Amino acid sequence: MSKRIPRLCLHRPSGRYFVRFNGQAVYLGTDRRKARTEADRLIAEWLARRRQPAVQASDLTVTMLVARFRDWADDYFRHPDGRSTGHVEAHVKPAMRYLRKTYGTTMAAEFGPLRLEALRMRMIDDGLSRRYVNGLVAAIKRCFKWAVSKQLLPVEVHAALSTLDGLRIGKSKARECEPIAPVPDEVVEQTLARMQAIPADMVRLQRLTGARPDEVCRLRPYDIDRSGDVWVYTPPMHKTAHRGHKRRIFIGPKGQEILRPYLLRPAEAFCFSPAESEAKRRAAAHERRITPEGYGNNIGTSRKRRPKRQPRDHYTVATYRRAIHRACDRLDAELVKMAIEAGDHVEGRLFARWSPNRLRHTAATEIRKRFGLEHAQVALGHSNADVTQIYAERDMSKGIEVARIVG
């Protein structure tokens, strides 16, 4: 798509001025002043449509609507630093895939509550959970709401879709998911013994602070205030930053002991690096090498010259989660092997996988048990946007008290 801004041109044979949008000329008359004013209006509307040609509601199919909405959503659901918030991958893309696959050739103006309900039944039949189905339906409703705001559809279309209520517990055939439960500390310790050093320290730090997985992955020395006995980590971006919330993570003596070796690097470098972890893993493997270096493979000869994926300078939530899952798989393989050697019949896994978001639940459970609900709310950053400055200062002191004792 061209990034050039259309300009006012003159058609000399007829003396009329025109502007060309998406290859189609729009003539604006012979008066230059009026043509300039009209051209400015049309260009502004064209940019508001994200350089897409104007389309009548009677000509807009669901497939055309999905393409335009996806283009808008890819830019809208991003952090200020350019990273995707994950909403597009988790909800927008799957919802639009269901919508386009089933009703792609349908006129968007003809898509009503009954068709949305039929689409929802298809999601339920595919085995999706109730909460996830509600999330996908909400993404579809937002698509049509966006189309109304861009004057692509009449307001009655979104108003009709809004009459379809979400699924409620026990009122549908959709399956219910188990609530996210804390992961026991003994399970965490068993997993840590099978993990590489860097992701293991990430787990330990998250367990002590109750931070979100992404906040641990993007930790930098630059973002930590080390002036007091309790360090305060202020993530530049976090889950509720777009709502104006301030996020502070309090790091006590135990967490500081874990972090100190990772602070000996440039201030703006990430503390936890997969590239550094991979280098340590290779070095440890070389130390365990039994075959003399003059025999077998030489160092580095078994690597791909141009691997499709290279270790990044920081972990993502997905790579952090996979590091934990790999350790869980190692432990499960060990337990299965021991059971088979003991003559026991094994079906399925003996050690279940767990994800890093459960560590936050574990920390919240402990803090609430020892200090109360308000302390847990402050330590985990669950504050309202309209709190007063005095209340915030009181909350911060409570968070420091928690970190000094727990972390």
C-alpha positions as CSV (number, residue, x, y, z in Angstrom):
1,M,0.0,0.0,0.0
2,S,1.4,3.4,-1.0
3,K,2.3,5.8,1.8
4,R,2.0,8.9,-0.4
5,I,-0.7,11.5,0.5
6,P,-3.0,12.2,-2.5
7,R,-2.7,15.8,-3.9
8,L,-5.0,18.1,-5.7
9,C,-4.4,17.8,-9.5
10,L,-5.8,19.7,-12.5
11,H,-7.4,17.9,-15.5
12,R,-6.4,20.4,-18.2
13,P,-8.7,19.3,-21.0
14,S,-11.8,19.9,-18.9
15,G,-10.4,22.5,-16.4
16,R,-11.6,20.4,-13.4
17,Y,-9.6,19.6,-10.3
18,F,-9.5,16.1,-8.9
19,V,-7.9,13.8,-6.3
20,R,-7.0,10.2,-6.8
21,F,-7.8,7.7,-4.1
22,N,-6.8,4.0,-4.5
23,G,-6.5,4.5,-8.2
24,Q,-9.9,6.2,-8.7
25,A,-10.2,9.9,-9.5
26,V,-12.7,12.1,-7.6
27,Y,-13.5,15.3,-9.5
28,L,-14.1,18.4,-7.5
29,G,-15.1,21.1,-9.9
30,T,-13.4,24.0,-11.6
31,D,-13.1,26.4,-8.6
32,R,-9.6,25.9,-7.1
33,R,-10.5,27.3,-3.6
34,K,-13.6,25.1,-3.2
35,A,-11.7,22.1,-4.7
36,R,-8.9,22.5,-2.2
37,T,-11.3,22.6,0.8
38,E,-13.1,19.5,-0.5
39,A,-9.9,17.7,-1.2
40,D,-8.6,18.4,2.4
41,R,-11.9,16.9,3.7
42,L,-11.7,13.8,1.5
43,I,-8.0,13.2,2.3
44,A,-8.7,13.4,6.1
45,E,-11.6,10.9,5.8
46,W,-9.4,8.6,3.6
47,L,-6.7,8.6,6.3
48,A,-9.3,8.0,9.0
49,R,-10.3,4.9,6.9
50,R,-6.6,3.8,7.1
51,R,-6.2,4.5,3.3
52,Q,-9.0,2.2,2.4
53,P,-11.5,3.1,-0.3
54,A,-15.0,4.1,0.8
55,V,-17.5,1.4,0.7
56,Q,-21.3,1.4,1.0
57,A,-22.9,-0.8,3.7
58,S,-24.8,-2.6,1.0
59,D,-21.5,-3.7,-0.6
60,L,-19.5,-4.6,2.5
61,T,-19.2,-8.4,3.1
62,V,-18.0,-10.0,6.3
63,T,-14.7,-10.9,4.7
64,M,-14.1,-7.2,3.7
65,L,-15.0,-6.1,7.2
66,V,-12.7,-8.6,8.9
67,A,-9.8,-7.5,6.7
68,R,-10.3,-3.9,7.7
69,F,-10.8,-4.6,11.4
70,R,-7.7,-6.8,11.6
71,D,-5.6,-4.1,10.0
72,W,-6.9,-1.6,12.7
73,A,-6.5,-4.1,15.6
74,D,-2.9,-5.0,14.7
75,D,-1.9,-1.4,15.4
76,Y,-4.3,-0.6,18.2
77,F,-3.6,-3.4,20.6
78,R,0.1,-2.6,21.1
79,H,2.2,-1.2,23.9
80,P,3.8,2.2,23.4
81,D,7.1,0.4,22.7
82,G,5.6,-1.4,19.8
83,R,5.0,-4.8,21.4
84,S,1.7,-6.5,20.8
85,T,-0.4,-6.9,23.9
86,G,-1.3,-10.4,22.9
87,H,-5.1,-9.7,22.6
88,V,-4.9,-10.0,18.8
89,E,-3.4,-13.5,18.9
90,A,-5.5,-14.7,21.8
91,H,-8.9,-13.3,20.8
92,V,-9.1,-11.2,17.6
93,K,-7.6,-13.7,15.2
94,P,-9.5,-16.8,16.4
95,A,-12.8,-14.8,16.5
96,M,-12.3,-13.4,13.0
97,R,-11.3,-16.8,11.7
98,Y,-14.6,-18.2,12.9
99,L,-16.6,-15.2,11.5
100,R,-14.9,-15.3,8.1
101,K,-15.0,-19.1,7.7
102,T,-18.7,-19.3,8.4
103,Y,-20.2,-16.0,7.2
104,G,-17.5,-14.7,4.9
105,T,-19.7,-14.1,1.9
106,T,-22.6,-12.7,4.0
107,M,-23.3,-9.0,3.8
108,A,-22.1,-7.4,7.1
109,A,-25.3,-5.4,7.4
110,E,-27.2,-8.7,7.5
111,F,-25.2,-10.3,10.3
112,G,-27.6,-10.3,13.3
113,P,-27.9,-11.8,16.8
114,L,-29.3,-15.2,15.5
115,R,-26.2,-15.7,13.3
116,L,-23.9,-14.7,16.1
117,E,-25.7,-17.2,18.4
118,A,-25.2,-19.9,15.7
119,L,-21.5,-19.0,15.5
120,R,-21.3,-19.2,19.3
121,M,-22.9,-22.7,19.2
122,R,-20.2,-23.8,16.8
123,M,-17.5,-22.6,19.2
124,I,-19.1,-24.6,22.0
125,D,-19.3,-27.7,19.8
126,D,-15.5,-27.3,19.1
127,G,-14.9,-27.7,22.8
128,L,-14.0,-24.1,23.7
129,S,-14.5,-23.1,27.3
130,R,-17.4,-20.8,28.4
131,R,-15.1,-17.9,29.3
132,Y,-13.1,-18.2,26.1
133,V,-16.3,-18.3,24.0
134,N,-17.5,-15.1,25.7
135,G,-14.2,-13.5,24.9
136,L,-14.4,-14.4,21.2
137,V,-18.0,-13.2,20.9
138,A,-16.9,-9.9,22.6
139,A,-14.2,-9.5,19.9
140,I,-16.8,-10.0,17.2
141,K,-19.1,-7.5,18.7
142,R,-16.2,-5.1,18.9
143,C,-15.5,-5.6,15.2
144,F,-19.0,-4.5,14.3
145,K,-18.9,-1.6,16.8
146,W,-15.7,-0.4,15.1
147,A,-17.4,-0.7,11.7
148,V,-20.2,1.6,13.0
149,S,-17.7,4.1,14.3
150,K,-16.1,4.3,10.9
151,Q,-19.6,4.7,9.2
152,L,-19.2,1.4,7.4
153,L,-22.4,0.0,8.9
154,P,-25.6,1.5,10.4
155,V,-25.7,1.7,14.2
156,E,-28.6,-0.7,14.3
157,V,-26.3,-3.6,13.4
158,H,-24.2,-3.3,16.5
159,A,-27.2,-2.5,18.7
160,A,-28.8,-5.7,17.6
161,L,-25.7,-7.8,18.3
162,S,-25.4,-6.2,21.8
163,T,-28.7,-7.8,22.7
164,L,-27.0,-11.2,22.8
165,D,-26.0,-11.8,26.4
166,G,-22.9,-13.7,27.4
167,L,-22.9,-17.3,28.5
168,R,-23.4,-17.9,32.2
169,I,-22.3,-20.7,34.5
170,G,-24.6,-23.7,34.2
171,K,-26.8,-22.1,31.5
172,S,-25.1,-23.6,28.5
173,K,-23.3,-26.7,27.3
174,A,-19.9,-24.9,27.2
175,R,-17.3,-26.6,29.4
176,E,-16.0,-24.8,32.5
177,C,-12.3,-24.4,33.2
178,E,-10.8,-25.0,36.5
179,P,-9.7,-21.8,38.3
180,I,-6.0,-21.1,38.2
181,A,-4.7,-22.5,41.5
182,P,-1.4,-21.7,43.3
183,V,1.5,-24.1,42.5
184,P,2.8,-25.7,45.7
185,D,6.3,-24.8,46.7
186,E,7.5,-28.4,46.8
187,V,6.4,-28.7,43.1
188,V,8.4,-25.6,42.3
189,E,11.5,-26.9,44.0
190,Q,11.3,-30.2,42.1
191,T,11.0,-28.3,38.9
192,L,13.9,-25.9,39.7
193,A,16.3,-28.8,40.1
194,R,15.8,-29.6,36.3
195,M,16.0,-26.1,35.0
196,Q,18.9,-24.0,33.7
197,A,20.3,-21.4,36.1
198,I,18.9,-18.3,34.5
199,P,15.2,-19.3,34.1
200,A,15.4,-21.0,37.6
201,D,16.4,-17.6,39.1
202,M,13.5,-16.0,37.2
203,V,11.1,-18.5,38.9
204,R,12.6,-17.8,42.3
205,L,12.4,-14.0,41.9
206,Q,8.8,-14.2,40.7
207,R,7.8,-16.5,43.6
208,L,9.2,-13.9,46.1
209,T,7.8,-10.8,44.5
210,G,4.5,-11.9,43.0
211,A,5.4,-10.1,39.7
212,R,3.7,-10.9,36.4
213,P,5.7,-13.2,34.1
214,D,6.3,-10.4,31.6
215,E,7.5,-8.1,34.3
216,V,10.2,-10.6,35.2
217,C,11.2,-11.2,31.6
218,R,11.7,-7.5,30.9
219,L,13.6,-6.6,34.1
220,R,16.5,-4.2,33.6
221,P,19.0,-2.7,36.1
222,Y,17.9,0.7,34.9
223,D,14.3,0.2,36.2
224,I,15.3,-0.7,39.8
225,D,15.6,1.9,42.5
226,R,18.3,0.5,44.9
227,S,18.5,3.5,47.2
228,G,16.7,1.8,50.1
229,D,16.9,-1.5,52.0
230,V,14.0,-2.7,49.9
231,W,14.5,-2.2,46.1
232,V,11.6,-0.9,44.1
233,Y,11.3,-2.1,40.5
234,T,9.1,0.1,38.3
235,P,8.3,-1.6,34.9
236,P,8.1,1.0,32.1
237,M,5.3,-1.0,30.6
238,H,2.8,-3.4,32.3
239,K,-0.6,-4.8,31.9
240,T,-2.6,-1.9,33.2
241,A,-0.3,1.0,32.0
242,H,-2.9,2.1,29.4
243,R,-5.3,2.8,32.3
244,G,-2.9,5.2,34.0
245,H,-1.9,2.8,36.8
246,K,1.5,3.0,38.4
247,R,3.2,-0.4,39.0
248,R,5.8,-0.9,41.7
249,I,7.3,-4.3,42.5
250,F,9.1,-4.5,45.9
251,I,12.2,-6.7,46.1
252,G,13.4,-7.7,49.6
253,P,16.7,-9.2,50.8
254,K,16.1,-12.7,49.3
255,G,15.2,-11.3,45.9
256,Q,18.2,-8.9,46.0
257,E,20.5,-11.8,46.6
258,I,19.1,-13.5,43.4
259,L,19.4,-10.3,41.3
260,R,22.9,-9.1,42.3
261,P,24.8,-11.2,39.7
262,Y,22.5,-10.0,36.9
263,L,23.0,-6.3,37.7
264,L,26.6,-6.4,36.5
265,R,25.7,-5.4,33.0
266,P,24.8,-2.2,31.1
267,A,21.9,-0.4,32.8
268,E,19.5,-0.7,29.8
269,A,20.3,-4.4,29.1
270,F,17.9,-7.1,30.2
271,C,18.8,-9.0,33.3
272,F,17.7,-12.4,32.0
273,S,18.9,-13.4,28.6
274,P,18.2,-16.6,26.7
275,A,21.4,-16.1,24.7
276,E,23.4,-16.0,27.9
277,S,21.5,-19.0,29.2
278,E,22.3,-21.0,26.0
279,A,26.0,-20.0,26.2
280,K,26.1,-21.3,29.8
281,R,24.4,-24.5,28.8
282,R,26.9,-25.1,26.0
283,A,29.8,-24.4,28.4
284,A,28.4,-26.8,30.9
285,A,27.9,-29.5,28.2
286,H,31.6,-29.0,27.1
287,E,32.7,-29.4,30.7
288,R,30.9,-32.8,30.9
289,R,32.4,-33.9,27.6
290,I,34.1,-37.3,28.0
291,T,35.4,-37.8,24.4
292,P,38.8,-36.1,23.9
293,E,38.7,-33.0,21.8
294,G,40.8,-34.6,19.1
295,Y,38.0,-37.2,18.5
296,G,34.4,-37.0,17.6
297,N,32.8,-33.7,16.8
298,N,34.9,-30.5,17.3
299,I,33.4,-27.7,19.3
300,G,30.7,-26.0,17.3
301,T,30.7,-28.3,14.3
302,S,27.4,-29.9,15.0
303,R,25.5,-26.5,15.0
304,K,23.4,-25.2,12.1
305,R,25.1,-22.5,10.1
306,R,22.0,-20.5,9.7
307,P,19.4,-21.5,12.3
308,K,15.9,-20.3,11.8
309,R,15.7,-19.1,15.4
310,Q,18.4,-17.3,17.4
311,P,18.3,-16.8,21.2
312,R,17.1,-13.3,21.9
313,D,18.4,-10.8,24.4
314,H,15.4,-11.3,26.7
315,Y,12.8,-13.9,27.5
316,T,9.2,-13.6,26.4
317,V,6.3,-15.0,28.4
318,A,6.2,-17.9,25.9
319,T,9.9,-18.8,26.1
320,Y,9.8,-18.4,29.9
321,R,6.8,-20.8,30.0
322,R,8.5,-23.3,27.7
323,A,11.6,-23.4,29.9
324,I,9.4,-24.4,32.8
325,H,7.5,-26.9,30.8
326,R,10.7,-28.5,29.6
327,A,11.8,-29.0,33.2
328,C,8.4,-30.5,34.0
329,D,8.8,-32.9,31.1
330,R,12.3,-34.0,32.3
331,L,11.0,-34.7,35.8
332,D,8.0,-36.5,34.4
333,A,10.2,-38.7,32.2
334,E,12.4,-39.5,35.3
335,L,9.3,-40.5,37.3
336,V,7.9,-42.6,34.5
337,K,11.2,-44.4,34.1
338,M,11.4,-45.1,37.8
339,A,7.9,-46.4,37.9
340,I,8.5,-48.8,35.0
341,E,11.7,-50.1,36.5
342,A,9.7,-50.8,39.7
343,G,7.2,-52.8,37.7
344,D,4.3,-50.3,38.0
345,H,1.9,-49.7,35.1
346,V,2.0,-46.1,34.0
347,E,-0.7,-44.3,32.0
348,G,-0.3,-40.6,31.2
349,R,1.9,-38.1,33.0
350,L,3.0,-38.5,36.6
351,F,4.2,-34.9,37.0
352,A,1.8,-32.2,35.6
353,R,3.1,-29.1,33.8
354,W,2.6,-25.7,35.5
355,S,2.9,-22.2,34.1
356,P,4.6,-19.1,35.5
357,N,1.3,-17.2,36.1
358,R,0.5,-19.7,38.9
359,L,3.5,-18.4,40.8
360,R,1.7,-15.1,41.1
361,H,-1.3,-16.9,42.7
362,T,1.1,-18.7,45.1
363,A,2.6,-15.4,46.2
364,A,-0.8,-13.8,46.5
365,T,-2.1,-16.6,48.7
366,E,0.8,-16.4,51.1
367,I,0.7,-12.6,51.4
368,R,-3.0,-12.6,52.0
369,K,-2.7,-15.3,54.6
370,R,0.1,-13.6,56.5
371,F,-0.8,-9.9,56.1
372,G,-4.4,-9.6,54.9
373,L,-6.2,-8.8,51.6
374,E,-5.2,-5.1,51.4
375,H,-1.5,-5.9,51.7
376,A,-1.8,-8.5,49.0
377,Q,-3.6,-6.1,46.7
378,V,-0.9,-3.5,47.1
379,A,2.0,-5.9,46.8
380,L,0.6,-7.4,43.6
381,G,-0.3,-4.0,42.1
382,H,-4.1,-4.5,42.1
383,S,-5.0,-0.8,42.8
384,N,-7.7,1.4,41.4
385,A,-7.0,4.3,39.0
386,D,-8.8,6.9,41.2
387,V,-6.9,6.4,44.5
388,T,-5.6,9.5,46.2
389,Q,-1.9,10.3,46.6
390,I,-2.1,9.7,50.4
391,Y,-3.6,6.3,49.9
392,A,-0.9,5.5,47.3
393,E,1.9,6.4,49.8
394,R,0.3,4.3,52.5
395,D,0.0,1.4,50.0
396,M,3.7,1.8,49.1
397,S,4.8,1.6,52.7
398,K,2.7,-1.6,53.1
399,G,4.3,-3.1,50.0
400,I,7.8,-2.3,51.4
401,E,6.8,-4.0,54.7
402,V,5.8,-7.2,52.8
403,A,9.0,-7.3,50.8
404,R,11.2,-6.7,53.8
405,I,9.8,-9.7,55.6
406,V,8.8,-12.1,52.7
407,G,11.2,-11.3,49.9
